[in-house]
Amino acid sequence: MEETEAGLQIMLEAADGDLAVSETRSVGNALIVDIANATLAEEFSQANPSEGIALVSVSQLLGDKVRVAITGTDAPPVAEVTAEAQGLVLGVTQGDAGAVAEEDAIQVVVTGEQDEGYNPSSTTTATRTDTPLRDIPQSIQVIPEEVLRDQRADISSALLNAPSVRNSAPTNFDSLRLRVRGFGSQSTLNGIRDTNGIASNLGPDLTGIERIEVLQGPNSVLFGTSSPGGRVSASQKLLTAKVRVLAGVRQRCC
């Protein structure tokens, strides 16, 4: 191996027979040259033999194959292979990092759905459809399941997350006495008026409640609530069950 003006020159001498390159490829910043039907007398390795070349190694592989690996500092080197009477000559020059093809570059694309957590972006209140809050010109507060779970909220403490909404019922009272903006209001469960109150149907720990939505203002009269203050609506989780059907064979006998 000799250092030249252009870069590096690697000479492989054959004691008997000709040397033939079977494969040349680039892996990362390394140029790999495989020589078939050859046995290496002694393995060779040298670090930083010239500028832009980090390592040159020559090793024996299984199947009578010799591998020459030339690792560049910033880019894979370029080698010109010339056959001579005594073997092979590799003229190695420094690779250009900017010449790497765009299709060879590794591109990692990560996609996913953002967990809204404490800040839900849509509501079914007012429109009865899954509509972004920014598209509804009304005052709506959404208390998601994450808040209810982390606070271990009951009815009264859950409503503290929405302004101007309180449960004025006495302690341990079965039903709700909601006041929204100072006016008495009645709750709805899954869009249906809850005459007995959320507390009596689902318990004070809000088991099964997915979210609580508060619509404030007189627009609540459009959804079955006569209170001009607003309405409180709770939504339950949809529960699914797997049903196994067993089919039998009816037999006849004479």
Backbone as JSON, one array per atom type, in Angstrom:
{
  "sequence": "MEETEAGLQIMLEAADGDLAVSETRSVGNALIVDIANATLAEEFSQANPSEGIALVSVSQLLGDKVRVAITGTDAPPVAEVTAEAQGLVLGVTQGDAGAVAEEDAIQVVVTGEQDEGYNPSSTTTATRTDTPLRDIPQSIQVIPEEVLRDQRADISSALLNAPSVRNSAPTNFDSLRLRVRGFGSQSTLNGIRDTNGIASNLGPDLTGIERIEVLQGPNSVLFGTSSPGGRVSASQKLLTAKVRVLAGVRQRCC",
  "N": [[0.85, -1.19, 0.0], [0.62, 2.17, -0.93], [0.91, 5.69, -0.61], [-0.35, 8.12, -2.77], [-0.41, 10.99, -5.02], [-3.01, 11.33, -5.85], [-4.42, 9.87, -3.99], [-4.57, 6.88, -2.7], [-2.82, 3.83, -3.22], [-3.32, 0.45, -3.65], [-1.81, -2.62, -3.79], [-2.2, -5.91, -4.82], [-0.6, -8.86, -4.84], [-0.26, -11.85, -6.64], [0.78, -15.11, -6.07], [0.49, -17.3, -7.69], [-1.31, -17.66, -10.57], [-4.14, -15.72, -11.82], [-5.86, -12.82, -10.47], [-9.24, -12.04, -9.88], [-11.81, -9.69, -9.67], [-14.79, -10.18, -8.03], [-16.98, -8.82, -6.98], [-17.99, -5.49, -6.28], [-18.92, -3.03, -4.02], [-20.67, -0.47, -2.15], [-21.01, 0.13, 1.28], [-22.46, 1.96, 3.59], [-20.0, 4.16, 4.65], [-18.01, 2.66, 3.57], [-16.04, 1.04, 1.09], [-16.34, -1.96, -0.51], [-14.49, -4.59, -1.77], [-14.51, -7.63, -3.25], [-12.68, -10.54, -3.88], [-12.62, -13.38, -5.75], [-11.81, -16.93, -5.55], [-9.31, -16.95, -4.2], [-6.66, -17.04, -1.83], [-5.61, -15.7, 1.15], [-2.41, -14.82, 2.2], [-1.58, -13.42, 4.49], [-3.35, -11.54, 6.8], [-4.27, -8.03, 6.72], [-4.26, -4.73, 8.06], [-4.76, -1.26, 8.43], [-4.98, 1.88, 9.95], [-6.1, 5.15, 9.12], [-4.54, 5.67, 6.68], [-4.26, 7.62, 4.72], [-5.31, 10.96, 3.83], [-8.75, 11.43, 4.31], [-9.27, 8.72, 4.28], [-10.2, 6.34, 6.49], [-9.75, 3.68, 7.31], [-8.12, 0.75, 6.17], [-8.51, -2.56, 5.35], [-7.65, -5.96, 4.83], [-8.91, -9.12, 4.47], [-9.51, -12.65, 5.0], [-12.16, -14.58, 3.71], [-14.77, -17.07, 4.05], [-14.96, -19.79, 1.7], [-12.89, -19.44, -0.1], [-12.36, -16.65, -0.61], [-11.3, -13.31, -0.78], [-11.43, -10.29, 0.93], [-11.35, -6.82, 0.51], [-11.61, -4.0, 2.34], [-12.3, -0.66, 2.35], [-12.57, 2.12, 4.19], [-14.03, 5.25, 4.22], [-13.66, 8.61, 5.54], [-15.75, 10.58, 5.51], [-17.31, 9.81, 3.37], [-17.97, 7.05, 1.12], [-15.04, 5.71, -0.42], [-13.61, 5.94, -3.79], [-12.63, 3.54, -6.1], [-10.39, 2.48, -8.58], [-9.91, -0.32, -10.39], [-7.24, -2.17, -11.61], [-5.95, -4.66, -13.66], [-2.97, -6.47, -13.51], [0.09, -8.14, -14.43], [1.12, -9.42, -12.21], [-0.97, -9.36, -10.41], [-3.5, -7.43, -8.87], [-4.23, -3.92, -8.94], [-5.39, -1.35, -6.98], [-6.56, 1.77, -7.38], [-7.21, 4.21, -5.22], [-9.3, 6.87, -4.43], [-10.38, 9.78, -2.62], [-13.74, 9.91, -1.52], [-16.64, 11.91, -2.42], [-18.65, 13.58, -0.22], [-20.9, 15.08, -0.84], [-21.79, 13.98, -3.16], [-23.42, 11.85, -2.85], [-26.13, 9.95, -3.82], [-29.53, 11.03, -3.83], [-31.54, 9.16, -3.51], [-30.24, 7.19, -2.15], [-29.99, 8.07, 0.39], [-31.0, 7.76, 3.79], [-34.23, 7.94, 4.87], [-36.39, 8.67, 7.42], [-39.64, 8.38, 8.4], [-42.07, 9.23, 10.64], [-45.22, 8.52, 11.78], [-48.26, 9.19, 13.5], [-50.91, 9.37, 15.95], [-51.87, 12.11, 17.84], [-52.09, 12.22, 21.32], [-54.75, 13.59, 22.89], [-55.39, 13.98, 25.54], [-55.69, 16.03, 28.31], [-56.78, 18.07, 26.84], [-59.15, 18.09, 24.86], [-60.16, 18.3, 21.42], [-62.55, 18.24, 20.08], [-66.17, 18.01, 20.09], [-69.43, 16.65, 20.84], [-71.57, 17.98, 21.7], [-74.1, 20.4, 21.14], [-73.96, 20.24, 18.27], [-74.46, 17.59, 17.86], [-72.8, 15.97, 16.46], [-69.45, 14.82, 15.78], [-67.61, 17.4, 16.13], [-65.1, 19.87, 15.61], [-64.09, 21.98, 18.31], [-63.35, 24.57, 17.7], [-64.92, 25.25, 15.58], [-67.43, 25.75, 16.5], [-69.53, 28.26, 17.44], [-70.03, 28.74, 20.26], [-70.1, 28.67, 23.85], [-68.45, 26.1, 25.18], [-67.42, 23.65, 27.42], [-65.29, 20.91, 27.87], [-64.85, 18.1, 29.82], [-62.61, 15.7, 29.96], [-62.12, 12.07, 30.06], [-59.6, 11.5, 31.1], [-59.1, 13.56, 32.93], [-61.15, 13.13, 34.8], [-60.42, 10.6, 35.71], [-57.78, 10.97, 36.75], [-58.23, 12.86, 38.74], [-59.89, 11.44, 40.33], [-62.61, 11.96, 40.45], [-65.82, 12.9, 41.73], [-69.3, 13.66, 41.14], [-69.68, 16.35, 42.01], [-67.04, 17.38, 42.35], [-66.05, 17.03, 39.79], [-67.5, 18.87, 38.27], [-66.36, 21.21, 39.08], [-64.36, 21.77, 37.33], [-65.4, 23.19, 35.25], [-66.37, 26.5, 34.5], [-68.77, 28.47, 36.31], [-70.57, 26.43, 36.9], [-72.25, 24.41, 39.12], [-73.02, 21.95, 41.63], [-75.65, 22.09, 43.56], [-76.83, 20.39, 45.32], [-77.45, 18.83, 48.52], [-74.94, 17.17, 50.59], [-74.32, 13.72, 49.95], [-76.66, 13.45, 48.61], [-78.94, 11.88, 46.41], [-79.68, 12.63, 43.73], [-78.89, 15.14, 41.19], [-78.6, 18.7, 41.62], [-78.28, 20.91, 39.57], [-76.74, 24.01, 38.81], [-76.3, 26.34, 36.41], [-74.6, 29.09, 35.44], [-76.03, 30.39, 37.4], [-78.63, 29.6, 37.03], [-81.08, 27.06, 37.43], [-80.61, 23.77, 36.16], [-80.94, 20.8, 34.13], [-79.45, 17.58, 33.81], [-78.18, 15.61, 31.03], [-77.9, 12.33, 29.74], [-75.98, 10.61, 27.53], [-77.2, 12.11, 25.55], [-79.88, 12.03, 26.23], [-82.5, 13.18, 28.31], [-81.85, 13.09, 31.7], [-83.7, 12.14, 34.07], [-83.46, 11.21, 36.67], [-80.95, 11.95, 37.42], [-77.36, 12.02, 37.03], [-75.82, 10.99, 39.08], [-77.42, 9.14, 40.44], [-77.8, 7.17, 38.54], [-75.26, 6.23, 37.68], [-73.57, 6.24, 39.84], [-71.56, 7.85, 42.39], [-68.83, 7.84, 41.72], [-68.48, 8.15, 39.03], [-68.3, 5.97, 37.29], [-67.8, 4.47, 34.2], [-68.26, 6.78, 32.75], [-67.33, 8.65, 29.98], [-66.82, 11.27, 29.19], [-67.62, 14.64, 30.24], [-69.64, 17.24, 29.19], [-70.2, 20.68, 28.97], [-72.52, 22.96, 28.02], [-72.91, 26.3, 27.78], [-75.19, 29.0, 28.2], [-78.19, 30.35, 26.62], [-78.68, 28.75, 24.4], [-79.03, 26.15, 25.07], [-81.71, 25.55, 25.3], [-82.51, 24.55, 22.9], [-82.03, 21.89, 22.95], [-83.66, 20.44, 24.6], [-83.5, 21.35, 27.19], [-84.8, 23.56, 29.43], [-83.55, 25.57, 30.79], [-82.08, 28.79, 30.82], [-79.45, 29.07, 31.46], [-77.72, 26.98, 30.71], [-76.6, 23.61, 29.87], [-75.71, 20.36, 31.13], [-74.02, 17.59, 29.97], [-73.44, 14.13, 29.93], [-71.4, 11.44, 28.74], [-71.38, 8.01, 28.09], [-69.09, 5.2, 27.97], [-68.81, 3.05, 25.15], [-69.57, -0.25, 25.35], [-68.36, -3.35, 24.31], [-69.01, -6.73, 23.45], [-68.02, -10.1, 23.01], [-69.66, -12.66, 21.34], [-70.18, -16.05, 21.26], [-71.32, -18.38, 19.02], [-72.72, -21.47, 19.01], [-73.11, -24.09, 16.86], [-75.24, -26.73, 16.32], [-75.85, -30.12, 15.27], [-78.76, -31.44, 14.11], [-80.21, -34.47, 14.64], [-81.96, -37.21, 13.28], [-83.99, -39.89, 14.14], [-85.37, -43.03, 13.5]],
  "CA": [[0.0, 0.0, 0.0], [1.4, 3.39, -1.06], [0.16, 6.94, -0.71], [-0.07, 8.83, -4.01], [-0.96, 12.36, -5.07], [-4.46, 11.23, -6.01], [-5.02, 9.24, -2.82], [-3.95, 5.69, -2.17], [-2.67, 2.72, -4.17], [-3.24, -0.84, -2.97], [-1.35, -3.65, -4.73], [-2.39, -7.29, -4.39], [0.24, -9.72, -5.66], [-0.65, -13.25, -6.68], [1.93, -16.0, -6.24], [0.23, -18.23, -8.8], [-2.62, -17.44, -11.16], [-4.66, -14.36, -11.93], [-6.88, -12.38, -9.51], [-10.42, -11.47, -10.54], [-12.76, -9.06, -8.75], [-16.12, -10.74, -8.23], [-18.03, -7.88, -6.58], [-17.59, -4.22, -5.68], [-20.12, -2.33, -3.56], [-20.49, 0.49, -1.05], [-21.85, -0.08, 2.45], [-22.19, 3.11, 4.44], [-18.81, 4.88, 4.19], [-16.99, 1.68, 3.22], [-16.02, 0.44, -0.24], [-16.04, -3.38, -0.35], [-14.0, -5.25, -2.99], [-14.37, -9.06, -3.02], [-11.87, -11.24, -4.88], [-12.96, -14.81, -5.66], [-10.78, -17.93, -5.83], [-8.04, -16.44, -3.71], [-6.34, -17.33, -0.43], [-4.75, -14.64, 1.67], [-1.27, -15.32, 2.98], [-1.54, -12.75, 5.78], [-4.33, -10.45, 6.89], [-3.62, -6.72, 6.81], [-5.14, -3.65, 8.5], [-4.07, -0.02, 8.77], [-5.88, 3.0, 10.19], [-5.72, 6.48, 8.64], [-3.36, 5.62, 5.8], [-4.15, 8.87, 3.97], [-6.38, 11.91, 4.13], [-10.06, 11.01, 3.85], [-9.4, 7.27, 4.41], [-10.12, 6.03, 7.92], [-9.24, 2.34, 7.58], [-7.98, -0.21, 5.07], [-8.31, -3.91, 5.89], [-7.71, -7.08, 3.88], [-9.2, -10.29, 5.29], [-9.9, -13.88, 4.32], [-13.52, -15.02, 3.95], [-15.03, -18.46, 3.72], [-15.2, -20.05, 0.29], [-11.75, -18.95, -0.89], [-12.65, -15.29, -1.05], [-10.55, -12.26, -0.07], [-12.18, -9.03, 0.96], [-10.65, -5.57, 0.76], [-12.57, -3.0, 2.83], [-11.69, 0.67, 2.45], [-13.56, 2.97, 4.85], [-13.76, 6.67, 4.12], [-13.99, 9.41, 6.73], [-17.05, 11.22, 5.35], [-18.05, 9.21, 2.27], [-17.27, 5.88, 0.59], [-14.02, 6.05, -1.41], [-13.77, 5.47, -5.16], [-11.46, 2.72, -6.45], [-10.22, 2.04, -9.97], [-9.23, -1.61, -10.35], [-6.45, -2.46, -12.82], [-5.32, -5.99, -13.63], [-1.58, -6.52, -13.94], [0.62, -9.5, -14.56], [1.37, -10.0, -10.9], [-2.15, -9.31, -9.56], [-4.43, -6.32, -9.02], [-3.87, -2.62, -8.37], [-6.57, -0.53, -6.67], [-6.3, 3.19, -7.22], [-8.27, 4.69, -4.34], [-9.38, 8.31, -4.24], [-11.33, 10.18, -1.58], [-15.1, 10.1, -1.99], [-17.27, 13.21, -2.21], [-19.84, 13.4, 0.6], [-22.04, 15.72, -1.47], [-22.18, 13.28, -4.38], [-24.27, 10.71, -2.51], [-27.43, 10.07, -4.48], [-30.61, 11.32, -2.89], [-32.3, 7.96, -3.22], [-29.48, 6.34, -1.25], [-30.07, 8.61, 1.74], [-31.99, 7.12, 4.64], [-35.29, 8.85, 5.3], [-37.23, 8.08, 8.44], [-40.9, 9.09, 8.54], [-42.82, 8.73, 11.78], [-46.6, 9.0, 11.8], [-48.99, 8.77, 14.69], [-52.0, 10.22, 16.39], [-51.55, 12.82, 19.06], [-52.98, 11.98, 22.45], [-55.26, 14.9, 23.3], [-55.26, 14.05, 26.99], [-56.52, 16.99, 29.03], [-57.21, 19.15, 25.96], [-59.85, 17.55, 23.69], [-60.36, 19.3, 20.37], [-63.86, 18.14, 19.45], [-67.3, 17.79, 20.99], [-70.68, 16.29, 20.21], [-72.59, 18.87, 22.22], [-74.59, 21.49, 20.29], [-74.16, 19.81, 16.88], [-74.75, 16.16, 17.87], [-71.81, 15.3, 15.62], [-68.07, 15.02, 16.25], [-67.23, 18.67, 15.5], [-64.04, 20.6, 16.34], [-64.58, 23.07, 19.17], [-63.09, 25.87, 17.07], [-65.95, 25.52, 14.57], [-68.73, 25.96, 17.15], [-69.51, 29.6, 18.04], [-70.73, 28.71, 21.53], [-69.22, 28.39, 24.99], [-68.55, 24.68, 25.53], [-66.29, 23.11, 28.15], [-65.25, 19.45, 27.84], [-64.06, 17.49, 30.88], [-62.37, 14.36, 29.42], [-61.99, 10.95, 30.99], [-58.3, 11.58, 31.77], [-59.24, 14.44, 34.09], [-62.0, 12.44, 35.78], [-59.67, 9.49, 36.3], [-56.65, 11.44, 37.55], [-58.75, 13.55, 39.93], [-60.8, 10.54, 41.06], [-63.67, 12.94, 40.69], [-67.23, 12.57, 41.8], [-70.07, 14.63, 40.37], [-69.46, 17.74, 42.44], [-65.67, 17.82, 42.07], [-65.85, 17.09, 38.35], [-68.07, 20.1, 37.74], [-65.5, 22.34, 39.42], [-63.47, 22.04, 36.19], [-66.09, 24.07, 34.32], [-66.78, 27.72, 35.19], [-70.19, 28.82, 36.47], [-71.38, 25.22, 37.01], [-72.14, 23.86, 40.47], [-74.06, 21.05, 42.12], [-76.12, 22.67, 44.82], [-77.52, 19.38, 46.14], [-76.76, 18.54, 49.78], [-74.01, 16.04, 50.61], [-74.93, 12.38, 49.92], [-77.97, 13.51, 47.97], [-78.88, 10.95, 45.29], [-79.79, 13.27, 42.42], [-78.19, 16.41, 41.02], [-79.28, 19.98, 41.55], [-77.3, 21.69, 38.83], [-76.96, 25.44, 38.55], [-75.39, 26.81, 35.37], [-74.7, 30.56, 35.37], [-77.01, 30.82, 38.38], [-79.96, 29.07, 36.73], [-81.22, 25.63, 37.59], [-80.53, 23.04, 34.9], [-81.06, 19.35, 34.26], [-78.41, 16.9, 33.05], [-78.55, 14.62, 30.03], [-76.99, 11.18, 29.66], [-75.95, 10.12, 26.14], [-78.13, 12.91, 24.76], [-81.27, 11.86, 26.7], [-82.7, 13.82, 29.6], [-81.66, 12.18, 32.83], [-84.63, 12.64, 35.09], [-83.02, 10.8, 38.0], [-79.62, 12.51, 37.7], [-76.23, 11.16, 36.72], [-75.32, 10.35, 40.29], [-78.24, 7.99, 40.82], [-77.7, 6.12, 37.52], [-73.91, 5.7, 37.51], [-72.81, 6.26, 41.08], [-70.81, 9.08, 42.58], [-67.46, 7.77, 41.22], [-68.53, 8.35, 37.59], [-67.89, 4.76, 36.6], [-68.35, 4.35, 32.86], [-68.39, 8.07, 32.08], [-66.21, 8.94, 29.08], [-66.57, 12.71, 29.24], [-68.72, 15.51, 30.62], [-69.6, 18.45, 28.37], [-71.06, 21.75, 29.5], [-72.9, 24.0, 27.06], [-73.39, 27.44, 28.55], [-75.96, 29.98, 27.46], [-79.59, 29.99, 26.32], [-78.81, 27.8, 23.3], [-79.37, 24.84, 25.61], [-83.15, 25.3, 25.15], [-82.72, 23.84, 21.64], [-81.73, 20.48, 23.14], [-84.53, 19.85, 25.58], [-83.31, 21.91, 28.52], [-85.49, 24.85, 29.45], [-82.79, 26.55, 31.54], [-81.29, 29.71, 29.99], [-78.06, 29.08, 31.88], [-76.95, 25.99, 29.96], [-76.9, 22.23, 30.19], [-74.59, 19.46, 31.39], [-74.26, 16.32, 29.3], [-72.44, 13.1, 30.18], [-71.37, 10.38, 27.73], [-70.87, 6.73, 28.57], [-68.29, 4.4, 27.05], [-69.5, 1.98, 24.45], [-69.04, -1.55, 25.75], [-68.54, -4.39, 23.31], [-68.87, -8.09, 23.98], [-67.9, -11.14, 22.02], [-70.66, -13.71, 21.53], [-69.83, -17.26, 20.53], [-72.51, -19.12, 18.63], [-72.45, -22.89, 18.82], [-74.06, -24.7, 15.93], [-75.36, -28.17, 16.54], [-76.43, -30.92, 14.18], [-79.99, -32.12, 14.54], [-80.26, -35.81, 14.11], [-83.25, -37.91, 13.26], [-83.95, -41.35, 14.29], [-86.64, -43.63, 13.11]],
  "C": [[0.88, 1.23, 0.0], [0.46, 4.59, -1.15], [0.61, 7.69, -1.95], [-0.64, 10.24, -3.95], [-2.48, 12.32, -5.16], [-5.14, 10.65, -4.77], [-4.19, 8.1, -2.3], [-3.88, 4.62, -3.25], [-2.44, 1.43, -3.39], [-2.9, -1.89, -4.01], [-1.52, -5.02, -4.1], [-1.61, -8.18, -5.35], [-0.2, -11.16, -5.53], [0.59, -14.1, -6.92], [1.74, -16.92, -7.43], [-1.18, -17.98, -9.31], [-3.02, -15.97, -11.15], [-5.69, -14.1, -10.85], [-8.01, -11.71, -10.27], [-11.36, -10.93, -9.48], [-14.15, -9.59, -9.06], [-17.23, -9.74, -7.91], [-17.41, -6.64, -5.96], [-18.85, -3.47, -5.3], [-19.76, -1.39, -2.42], [-21.5, 0.18, 0.04], [-21.53, 1.02, 3.44], [-21.04, 3.93, 3.86], [-17.7, 3.94, 3.74], [-17.17, 1.21, 1.79], [-15.54, -1.0, -0.07], [-15.66, -3.94, -1.72], [-13.75, -6.72, -2.63], [-13.64, -9.7, -4.19], [-12.1, -12.73, -4.7], [-11.75, -15.67, -5.99], [-9.4, -17.45, -5.42], [-7.89, -16.79, -2.24], [-5.32, -16.32, 0.04], [-3.63, -15.24, 2.51], [-1.23, -14.71, 4.36], [-2.53, -11.6, 5.77], [-3.63, -9.13, 7.2], [-4.67, -5.69, 7.23], [-4.3, -2.44, 8.87], [-5.08, 1.11, 8.88], [-5.26, 4.3, 9.7], [-4.48, 6.44, 7.74], [-3.16, 6.88, 4.97], [-5.34, 9.75, 4.32], [-7.69, 11.43, 3.5], [-10.29, 9.51, 3.94], [-9.19, 6.92, 5.87], [-9.49, 4.66, 8.18], [-9.18, 1.54, 6.28], [-7.7, -1.57, 5.7], [-8.47, -4.93, 4.77], [-7.85, -8.34, 4.71], [-9.64, -11.44, 4.43], [-11.33, -14.23, 4.71], [-13.66, -16.49, 3.61], [-15.29, -18.62, 2.23], [-14.11, -19.5, -0.6], [-12.04, -17.57, -1.48], [-11.89, -14.31, -0.17], [-11.33, -10.96, -0.18], [-11.26, -7.88, 1.31], [-11.7, -4.54, 1.14], [-11.84, -1.69, 3.04], [-12.76, 1.62, 2.98], [-13.14, 4.42, 4.76], [-14.18, 7.41, 5.38], [-15.4, 9.98, 6.64], [-17.92, 10.56, 4.29], [-17.3, 7.98, 1.8], [-16.25, 6.27, -0.47], [-14.39, 5.51, -2.79], [-12.49, 4.73, -5.54], [-11.5, 2.36, -7.93], [-9.34, 0.79, -9.96], [-8.55, -1.86, -11.69], [-5.78, -3.81, -12.65], [-3.91, -5.89, -14.2], [-1.11, -7.96, -13.96], [0.78, -10.18, -13.21], [0.15, -9.94, -9.98], [-3.06, -8.15, -9.9], [-3.87, -5.07, -8.37], [-5.16, -1.82, -8.2], [-6.11, 0.91, -6.48], [-7.44, 3.85, -6.47], [-8.18, 6.2, -4.21], [-10.47, 8.61, -3.23], [-12.7, 10.42, -2.18], [-15.64, 11.48, -1.65], [-18.56, 13.0, -1.44], [-21.07, 14.01, -0.04], [-22.53, 15.01, -2.7], [-23.06, 12.07, -4.1], [-25.66, 10.92, -3.12], [-28.53, 10.24, -3.45], [-31.4, 10.08, -2.54], [-31.56, 7.01, -2.29], [-29.54, 6.84, 0.19], [-31.2, 7.93, 2.51], [-32.97, 8.18, 5.12], [-36.22, 8.12, 6.25], [-38.47, 8.95, 8.61], [-41.7, 8.44, 9.66], [-44.21, 9.36, 11.76], [-47.29, 8.47, 13.04], [-50.09, 9.75, 15.01], [-51.65, 10.83, 17.74], [-52.59, 12.52, 20.13], [-53.44, 13.32, 23.0], [-55.22, 15.08, 24.81], [-56.25, 15.01, 27.62], [-57.16, 18.04, 28.11], [-57.91, 18.58, 24.73], [-60.17, 18.66, 22.7], [-61.74, 19.25, 19.74], [-64.92, 17.85, 20.5], [-68.5, 17.35, 20.18], [-71.84, 17.15, 20.71], [-72.88, 19.97, 21.21], [-74.84, 21.03, 18.87], [-74.59, 18.36, 16.77], [-73.86, 15.38, 16.89], [-70.43, 15.6, 16.19], [-67.48, 16.22, 15.53], [-66.11, 19.33, 16.29], [-64.62, 21.77, 17.13], [-64.4, 24.43, 18.5], [-64.15, 26.25, 16.04], [-67.32, 25.77, 15.17], [-68.72, 27.3, 17.87], [-70.3, 29.66, 19.34], [-69.72, 28.38, 22.62], [-69.45, 26.97, 25.46], [-67.27, 24.28, 26.26], [-66.42, 21.58, 28.17], [-64.33, 18.97, 28.95], [-63.81, 16.05, 30.47], [-62.19, 13.31, 30.51], [-60.67, 11.0, 31.75], [-58.37, 12.45, 33.02], [-60.06, 13.76, 35.18], [-61.23, 11.33, 36.48], [-58.56, 9.98, 37.22], [-57.09, 12.17, 38.81], [-59.58, 12.64, 40.83], [-62.06, 11.31, 41.45], [-65.02, 12.26, 40.89], [-67.98, 13.66, 41.04], [-69.71, 16.07, 40.73], [-68.07, 18.22, 42.1], [-65.39, 17.88, 40.58], [-66.36, 18.39, 37.76], [-67.28, 21.34, 38.13], [-64.53, 22.69, 38.29], [-64.11, 22.95, 35.15], [-66.55, 25.32, 35.06], [-68.29, 27.87, 35.23], [-71.1, 27.61, 36.5], [-71.16, 24.64, 38.39], [-73.28, 22.88, 40.71], [-74.47, 21.55, 43.49], [-76.85, 21.67, 45.7], [-76.75, 19.16, 47.44], [-75.86, 17.32, 49.66], [-74.79, 14.73, 50.7], [-76.34, 12.41, 49.36], [-77.92, 12.71, 46.67], [-78.88, 11.64, 43.93], [-79.06, 14.61, 42.42], [-79.15, 17.59, 41.14], [-78.3, 20.96, 40.91], [-77.73, 23.14, 38.71], [-75.87, 25.88, 37.59], [-75.64, 28.3, 35.18], [-75.82, 31.07, 36.29], [-78.39, 30.29, 38.15], [-79.96, 27.56, 36.95], [-81.25, 24.92, 36.24], [-80.64, 21.55, 35.18], [-80.04, 18.69, 33.35], [-79.01, 15.97, 32.01], [-77.48, 13.54, 30.01], [-77.1, 10.57, 28.28], [-77.0, 10.83, 25.29], [-79.58, 12.81, 25.19], [-81.4, 12.49, 28.07], [-82.67, 12.81, 30.72], [-82.51, 12.67, 33.99], [-84.19, 12.3, 36.5], [-81.65, 11.36, 38.38], [-78.52, 11.5, 37.43], [-75.79, 10.37, 37.94], [-76.11, 9.1, 40.63], [-78.1, 6.86, 39.81], [-76.33, 5.45, 37.49], [-73.09, 5.68, 38.78], [-71.95, 7.49, 41.18], [-69.4, 9.04, 42.03], [-67.37, 7.9, 39.7], [-68.02, 7.15, 36.82], [-68.58, 4.67, 35.24], [-68.52, 5.65, 32.11], [-67.14, 8.35, 31.25], [-65.83, 10.41, 29.1], [-67.82, 13.43, 29.72], [-68.56, 16.81, 29.83], [-70.62, 19.44, 28.91], [-71.28, 22.78, 28.4], [-73.53, 25.14, 27.84], [-74.13, 28.41, 27.65], [-77.34, 29.48, 27.11], [-79.75, 29.04, 25.14], [-79.16, 26.39, 23.79], [-80.86, 24.52, 25.48], [-83.45, 24.55, 23.86], [-82.56, 22.33, 21.8], [-82.5, 19.9, 24.32], [-84.35, 20.36, 26.98], [-83.89, 23.32, 28.53], [-84.69, 25.93, 30.17], [-82.02, 27.47, 30.6], [-79.82, 29.73, 30.37], [-77.19, 28.13, 31.09], [-77.36, 24.59, 30.35], [-75.61, 21.44, 30.37], [-74.92, 18.11, 30.8], [-73.11, 15.37, 29.6], [-72.57, 12.01, 29.12], [-70.75, 9.14, 28.34], [-70.0, 6.08, 27.5], [-69.18, 3.35, 26.38], [-68.83, 0.67, 24.81], [-69.36, -2.57, 24.67], [-68.31, -5.75, 23.94], [-68.79, -9.06, 22.81], [-68.9, -12.27, 22.35], [-70.26, -14.9, 20.66], [-71.1, -18.05, 20.27], [-72.1, -20.55, 18.35], [-73.54, -23.49, 17.95], [-74.08, -26.21, 16.17], [-76.0, -28.85, 15.33], [-77.64, -31.66, 14.72], [-80.07, -33.49, 13.85], [-81.67, -36.39, 14.21], [-83.04, -39.39, 13.54], [-85.33, -41.91, 13.96], [-87.25, -44.44, 14.26]]
}
